[in-house]
Amino acid sequence: MEPTSTTLDLSRWREKPRGIDYRRRTIVIAGLKELWALKLSRILLSAAWMGGLLIAAAGFTFTQSIATGGWLENMATNFGPRAEALVSAFGAFVLLYPDICIHGLFTVIFWLHSHLGLWLSLVALTVIVPRLITRDRASNALIVYLSRPLTSLDYLLGKLGIIVSVLLLLWTGPLVAGWLVSMLLAPDRDFIQYSFSPLLRALAFNGISVVALSAIALGVSAVGRSSRVATIIWMGLWLILGAVSKPPHAPDWIRRASFSHDLSAVRQEVFRLDSALGDAGAQLPLISQQFAKNLTDSGKAAEPVDFSGAIASLAAFSVLSSVVFLRKLRPE
């Protein structure tokens, strides 16, 4: 029986080069596919976009409540002249003070959504952290991943792309989509004008959070070779230090050691909820003086505290996490 001969094809490779971006996209897509295969991830995604739907519903309800021929005006016709007068007065009230009413309402809406978006992101990162770098180190997969043509930069950008993509899907996307839907149905451009500033503030806080959380997650994932160790460290930084920093008389250094406390301090400064509530209590001609006082007191309680220290702590977290990641990003 004659042995089979193997022919060596030395013809020139004619496929179109896909470039370095293809390698990075491959890491991101593979990580996202693995993540969304989990039931918890799909639940988090559904909850996130439900939050965006609530933003749209709240904005739609508010804008349509004062529009001529809106649902509130139509409903008031069923309750007599007094109800119609109250609805007309409410609409005129908002139109007379759009900078306070519209700006204040969307500030509160986006401030509330930032709590939901941040919490969902932290839960998702709890799932992601053990799957980023820890598992690659434990299985010695870095030897393969960091061989040419895949470089350390490709690997870093790919893993970073997984985190950023998840945070965009869970937080930024629902935020922007909810605002856009509510504005498409708004009866007047004043709603776009006076809600745009709160939107920019919400996006600014979102951006700060994405940068800080991405760096911290990469650093924690690179610390050890055990998924359990990475999860414990992440939960300790998030929950344990967060709980320790909550008492009002806790030392400043303990508070700043919690990145969740630092993000809360940044939130208060960026959104300026205190100004929105204080202006409403001081400038709106409210019938109830007690209600006006409650708004003013709530504004004082929401005043930002230790913003500079919080930013410095988040920067230190990011730098330290980056150092850990870069030192561990090599074959072992």
Steps between C-alpha positions, in 0.01 A plus 500: 500500500654828394533770766287805445700802401430839651529797269628823640313800368744790464262727315478859609241582770230704332258568784437861597684597823255576778729731697573538870148620582369156407708337773369741761140461384537124522592521869210735571242296309613172655482649850155647443363176355620310805354761733156524339472122502447530877143540622602764758650718227180488298300594811731798563466611137121480519495698825731764350279561198194497720665793676539676165132434430413659835699811403304522175171440682573765765604755237202418280258525794637837602514651151154377404346609830539868412445477125181641354270209441723271704379209710495702823285772345264243354475317831425825685189553289344204679533669840347839436613862461714503817717212377535667160609822668761317708642327194516828309672666795754215520581531130540876527717452808741276312509730198575801720789326677640249247857545616405384849223250433634319193866521601419392856278210399752348257779554753306287747417238233862465386626506859273209588600313184869540588438292813339224294763512226791492744353213702431288191850572373660392828301176502601432139866570581477245781428244229757637255804545727584128542467451123726783385861420584485267802396199296761571231772510764377183668500304174825655372304624200701823499781307334272451200318833512814712522682324219534681172304641325283559812680762710458613859322812372253288303430289808457808721265676257302181448442443872430871552254487213304224676457714813414820313252319273318353799481835679374670184227238459395510866528870571581744221273347236180495708573851626539656155221293341253591776572871461479486120162325504354747749630796297365363170155512654544838670260775385753783529872556444528647850502144631807421289672823598451472875550124527822494297717636781388228746567243226855628454556482875369144505734405216792669678442291812455193283833566329686547828351177632587304185865609514539427872312169501679373188843561652405351838341192342808433286730539800295269723472238228878502453590468870479122538469177307182387679151615400388465861775735621413759234130488593575535873727801441240666278218441749721628781582821316137554402285377790719474810687829458175659383328395823794613715497845340128563560501611869483881515798526737729268303848648440561655159770249409259211555234665287744567221612138508157401365460562127121474536505785756730700271259455209210613721690818588573563134131445418394773742743748347427419136120492517467794744171368630535745788476797261197357320308439822615823663397712200159331491442569869625859489372630164177317420186668639381188679174510691628277779782664694576170669554335161734781397692458826526125443648560154755744643596264781534211255725716286726574795519129585606424142790748497826345373763409758872428441481501122873569458591217734265261318648585159853461636410161649346375175810615312720313749283189461534521122876551503562221751273261309677584174840432657379161628351411162809598302735312735292183475449526125774262400530126446582298811 
